[in-house]
């Protein structure tokens, strides 16, 4: 299994519409990725490790796929629509990391 992580970094002047992301973008993303996406979790950053320190990321989304080919096969035909919708909820592009999932 692989995990595709979308990390929206907190930065000066960031705009992020959490409601739109949760109610519109994420469901659209899951619909477009279809059965290739085996699960997904959205984490809203609340704070950093120390008191009164903001979270380094406004939002982190993790999507699980059987393998890299499954992700690419689902994402490629929908890339334009998915990426174009980012401007509907944020002025920041996410950092993307693809990880192999292993249990410890």
N, C-alpha and C positions, 0 to 999 in steps of 0.2 A: 504494500500500500504506500501511496505517496500523499503528502499533504501540501497543498498550495496555500501559502499564507500571504494575505494582502494586509500590509501594515501602513496605516495612515499616520504619518508622524505629526506630532504637535509642533507647530512652528509659528513664528510671528505672523499675524494677520490671517491665520487659517479660518476658513469658513467650513462648517460641516453640519449638515441638516440630518441629525440622528433619526428623526421621525421618517423622513423620506427614505433614508437608507434602509431602515428596518421594515417599513411598510410597502415600499415600492421597488427599490433597487435590488435588495437581496432576494425577494421572491422572483423577480424577473431573471436574475442571475441563475437561480436554481432551476427555473423553468427552461431556460435556454441551454443549460448544461445537461439537462435531462437525466436519464438513468445512469449515465457515466459518473455522475457525482454521487458518491455513496453516503455522504453526510456533510453537514456544515455547521459551524458554530460562529456566532458573532459576539465579540467581547468589546464592550465599551470601557475605555480607560478611565479610571476614577482618580488614581493618584500614584505617585512614585513610591519608592521604598521608604523614604523619610517623610515625617509629617509635614504637611503644607507644601509638598513638592508635587507639581502636576504630573500626571502620567505621561511618559514619553510618546505614547501613541494615543490618538483620539479614538481609533477603532482598529481592531484586528479581526480579520475574518480568516477562518481556516476551513478549507474544502478538501475532502478526501476522495481519492480516486484509486482504482486498482493499480494503475501504472501511469507512467508519463505519456504513453501513447493514447490512453483513454482520455486523459486531460486534454492533450493537444487536439484529438479528434473532435471533442465536444466544444472546445474553445475557439478554434480557428474559424469555423463558419459563422460564429456569433461575435467575433472579436470587435468589429466595428460598432455594433449596437451596444455591447457591454461597455466599451471604453468611452463612447460618446455620451453615455448617461452619467458618467462621473461628474460632469459639469453641472448636473442637476442637483447635486448635493454637496459638492466640495470644490474648492479651488486648489487642492493639492492632489497630485498623482500618488498612488500607493507605491510603496516598495514591495517587491514580490520576491518571495523565497519559495523554492520547491525543495521539500525535504523527504527523505525516506523515513517511514515510520517503523520504529523497532520498539518492542516492549522491553522494559528494563527488568 
